[in-house]
């Protein structure tokens, strides 16, 4: 059985970039996943992850620096095991750690003395110590901090981003013991530029939650102001642009149709759930979540008002083109995208909804079955800009469409001057 410097459990949007970064530092990397087709594709040098094109992955596979498997037994021969698995919310909006727990039980059976284990998955403070540590210790007979070394280092991946990568984004981590922290830091310093050590895994877990709660709360603030500005007849985009001219004490956040992605719509609920254990209610965080979850409903109302006031049309029977459905510009990721909720709301109101997105050829989820149509703004009663992909021609949109509802200020000054363009 081959020996590896690092085993990465989970070949997703965190695991594949992490494995690639270590391999590019000449580390031998084992990628462990439960899906046979994903493993087979990776071993052919074919990537399913946006941030790691196949052209980058294939040479590393050919050199023997990356190997994928479904067999956890192969992780026995790795110096370090990094767990990068999903931690979704249940239907009741409570943390679901079942995927991590299942993997931990399988790893416990192959864990050997001296190995470093690091949890990268986003979760509530206490997970590493209260959930992961007991599973690994009971299944292996080893003690954390003595027989093996356990730490938490939350992922900081922003899909599609090129200025900050897995290698260049500072890595925070905290171990069960100081020696656990030291050993885990040694692992990451083989491939990453900056490692920041914390006093505990709980501090590392809460650091990741704070980062995403910060964004959630500030986006909720500007979303609430957008609703108020609509009533007051003030252009929220003009206000945001003006506030952003202040060189200190302000950070720009933009309103939109709601939150999307793998972190911001989900992570705050980990902390609100854990806080209740301590008799504490994170009302500020929960209010932000409520405001952001209401935005698709407000945006549906904007579309209805625009149709009524400009075109004298009802929503029912209107042909509507949703422009952009991924959760952020220039990627094809649909996770938690507010576009899905908005499409459902428009369909439920009787609209004939189509969408165009150069990055998402089809939608088959949350009861929506659609394929991307041609970019023909003039063929619809209304075009709704939900995700502002940079490749789309917004000047043509303003010129060709009979009615535009711009939820991202993508049409800019030209849209502001046009009486058939309605903005959030």
FENZI-V698141 format. One record per helix or strand of 3 or more residues. SS is the DSSP state (alpha for helix, beta for strand). FROM is the first residue (numbers start at 1). LEN is the number of residues. If there is no record, write none. Layout:
# FENZI-V698141
SS_FROM_LEN ; SS_FROM_LEN
This chain:
# FENZI-V698141
beta_4_6 ; alpha_15_10 ; beta_29_4 ; alpha_36_8 ; alpha_54_9 ; beta_66_4 ; alpha_72_6 ; beta_78_6 ; alpha_98_11 ; beta_116_4 ; alpha_127_14 ; beta_148_5 ; beta_171_5 ; alpha_178_12 ; beta_195_4 ; alpha_201_32 ; alpha_236_8 ; alpha_264_15 ; alpha_283_29 ; beta_319_5 ; alpha_338_11 ; beta_352_5 ; beta_362_4 ; beta_368_4 ; alpha_377_3 ; beta_382_4 ; alpha_394_7 ; beta_404_3 ; alpha_412_5 ; beta_421_3
